[in-house]
Amino acid sequence: KNTVFATLLASAAAFAPASQPTKTVALNAHPYASEVGVQAPLGVFDPFDFLEGVPREGFDNLRYIELKHGRVSMLAVTGYLVTAAGIRFPGAENIPDGFKAWGALASTDDGKNVLLQMMAFFAVAEIANRDIPGTGNEHVGDFRNGYLDFGWDKLSDDTKLRKRAVELNNGRAAMMGILGLITHEGLGVSILPGGYLPGQ
């Protein structure tokens, strides 16, 4: 019996993984590891090494894009959920929610005027909400440009960093949220309370 057991043990040991030398990776080894938004547990989340060799200007541009997409997504999620709750502007009570709203707006003259107004608003917002050099902006995405404050200058540096991190994370969540909402609407599967599906 001992011989059979020793043979089985030896054959099983042949399939055991070879011991590999342990490799340690410092989480803070990345050049952008100390940036706002780099948080546990992921640290610098760059699985495809897009930031490899990217200069500071390139990183700032990517952060600017991330902030803008996050801010637009926060507005999109809010608008999507508000219209799904049945809240409309006066005169738009018959406009459906979800993606069917676009077709309904484009099918009438008044709706086309609303779409033109929206495009004009987007253009003005894009022009007004930008970083104007030399106006005292503190970081990428700071669009105060020496005019708006709302008490920001009175906050401590730690509070400012925390609020910037909160905005980044809320924007990241909103980007995933609006993607989930429009995907589920397209699939015809509700993820809203009560099984409500916009656009129906």
N, C-alpha and C positions, 0 to 999 in steps of 0.2 A: 504494500500500500504506500509506503514511504517513497518508493521509486516512482510510482505513478504520480503522486503528489508533487515530487520534485520536478518531474518532467512537465507537468501542467504549469507549475510556477515558472519554470524557465521559458516555456513557450509564451506565457502571458507577458513576461518581462521583455520579450522581443518586440512587443507592440507598444510598450510604454514610451512616451515621448522622451527624447534625449534632453538632458538638462541644458537649458539655455542660460547664458550669462544675463543677469538682470540689468535692465537698462533704466536709468532714471532720467526723467525729463523735468526740467524746472519750468513751472507754469509761467513764471515771469521772464522767461528767456526771450519772449517775443518783443520786438521793438515797440509795439503799441500796447503792451500789457498794462500800462498805467493809465490808459485812456478812460474817459467816462463811458460807462456802458459795458466795460469788461468786468463781469461779475461771476461769482461762483454759481453753479459748479462747472460751467463750461470754460471760463477764462476767455481767452481770445478764440472765438469760434470761427475758424478759417480752415475747414476740412480740405479744401482744394488749393490751399496756398495762394489765394488771389492776392494777398498782401505781401507775398514774398518779393522783396526788392522794390516795393512801392515807396516812392519818396513822400515826404510830409505833405506836399501839395496834393498828391494823388489820394492819400488817406483823407485829407480834409474834404476833398471833392466827394469821395464815397460817403463820408459822414453827412455832408450836406444833402446828398441824394437820399440817404436813409432817413434823415429828419423830415425832409419834405414829403416823402412817401408815407411816413408815419403820421404826420399831421393831416394829410389828405385822407388817409385811411381812418383816422379817428373821426373826422367829419362824416365820412361815408358810412361807417357803422352806425353812428348816431342818426343820420338821416334815414338809413334803411330801417332801423328799429322804430323810429318815430312814425314813419309812414305805415309801417306794418301794424302799429298800434292804432291806426285809423285817424291820425292827426294830419290835417291838410290846411293849406292856406285857403282863405276865403276865395271861392270861385273855382277851386280845384278839387271839389268834393267827389267828382265823378272820375278823376284820374286814378287808375289802378296803381297799386304799389309794386315794388320789384321792377324787373326789367320791362314789363309791359307798359310802364309809365313812359318810356322813351317813344314807343310806337304811338301811344295815345297822344302825346304832345305833338309829335310830328304830323299827325293826321288832321290837325285843325290850324287855322290861321293864328288864333290866340296862343295855341301851344307852340307854334313856330316862333312867335314873338318871345315866349318864355325861354325857349332854347337859345335864341339870339342874346337875350339878356344874360343868361347863364354864361355864354361864351365871352361876352363883354366883361362880366364880373371876373371870370377866370383870368382874362388878360390883364385887367387892372390889378388884381391880386398878385399876379406874377410880377408885374412891374414894381408895385409898391413893396412887396415882401421879398426883399433881397438885401444882401449885405452891401452897404455902401461904404467903401473904404474911407478911413479918416473920420468916422463919426463916433468912435469910441466903443465899438462893439467888442465884447469880451471874448467871444468864441464863435466857432462856425455855427450858423443857424441863429445867431443873435441878430434879429431884424429890427431892433429898437431904433437904430440909426440916429441916436441923439434926441428922439422925440418922445417915444413911449417909455414908461418906466414901470408903473403899477407897483412901486415899492421894491423893485429888484435890487437897486443900489444899496438899500438899507439892510439886506440880508447878509449873513455871515458867509464866508467862503465855503464852509462845510455844507450849509443849507443850500447854497447855489449848486454845488456838485450833486447833492442828493436830488434836488428838483430836476436837474438835467438828466440824471440817470432814470428818474421816474418817467420823464417824458419819453426818453428813448425806449424804455421797456413797454410803456403804454402804446407807443407807436408800433413796436414790433408785434405786440399782441393784436392790435387793430388790423395790421396788415394780414395776419393769419385769420382774424375774425371775418373781415370782409371777403376774403378768398373763400372761407368756409361757407358763408351765407350765400354767395352767388353760385358756388358749386352745388350746394344742396338745392337751391331753387332750380338750377338747370337740370338736376337729376330728378326733381319732383319729390324730394324727400325733405320733410320739415324738420328743423332743429329748434324751432321756436316753441314757446310754451303753448300748450293746448293743441299742438299739431298743426298750427296755422302755417300755411304755405303762401307767401306773397305772390302776387301776379295771377291768382286764380279767380 
